[in-house]
Amino acid sequence: MQKKRIEIEVKVLSFSELSEEKKVLIEKAKEASFAAYAPYSKFSVGVAVLLENGIVVVGNNQENVAYPSGLCAERTALFAANANYPNVAPKALAIAAQTGGKFLENPISPCGSCRQVILEAEKRFGKEIVMLLFGEKNIYEVTSVRSLLPLAFDEI
């Protein structure tokens, strides 16, 4: 038997350590969370995707009583970006979650389905997407979704 160890590197930052561009992206993700439709979970997630042309596309989770008919914020934002700007690569995305108007203390990361969609966007454009995972206490910066999905479902 052989064993492999998989490790990831995540930058742990404070808001003040971010560039202005990244601060704006997080603020847009936070704003987008307030437009989420989350009557069942009361867990509102907002995402802001920065495209290479400077445009920011936002998305948020959209729930449905017939679970799993809803859609996560990450996929909502990336699908909207791809539909409206099909030839423009995403450069970065920020994720923020709140419940009852209060943002989470610690960052959340995308679910497995969203990680796979982000990976597809990286493969589609041949570029890594920087992810900013917002928490009131810390912000995690990950340079590629492959860090969060090391054993990704990939082409055969």
Secondary structure, DSSP 4 states (H G I P E B T S, - for coil): ----------EEE-GGGS-HHHHHHHHHHHHHHTT-B-TTT--EEEEEEEETTS-EEEEE-B--SSTTSSB-HHHHHHHHHHHH-TTS-EEEEEEEEEETTEE-SS-----HHHHHHHHHHHHHHT---EEEEE-SS-EEEES-GGGT-TT-----
